Amino acid sequence: MARRRRDRERELERRLQEHELLRQRGYTFRAGDGGGVVVERWDSFVGIWSHVDGHFEWTPGGHQEPTDRTRSVVDAVRHTLVIIAKA
């Protein structure tokens, strides 16, 4: 189970890193020390994506609990592009 979670998070990290628009806006993505995909902008923490029970959960910086949930890698990338990186 943990292996599948890590594999899905790596896939999300790779897909997010592929987006030129996100790079141009200063976003970077890396594996978190305790799992998940850490999202930073201009070296400041934005939030973290975690794969939990077959879904991706988004926890923004300053929050203790996830605020959004998606069903797939594609949906998590779309959510990042449309909602998180809307500026």
Buried (B, 14 or more C-beta within 10 A) or exposed (E): EEEEBBEBBEBBBEBBBEBEEBEEBBBBBEEBEEBBBBBBBEEEEBBBBBBEEEBBBBBBEEEEEBEBBBEBBEBBBEBBBEEBBEE
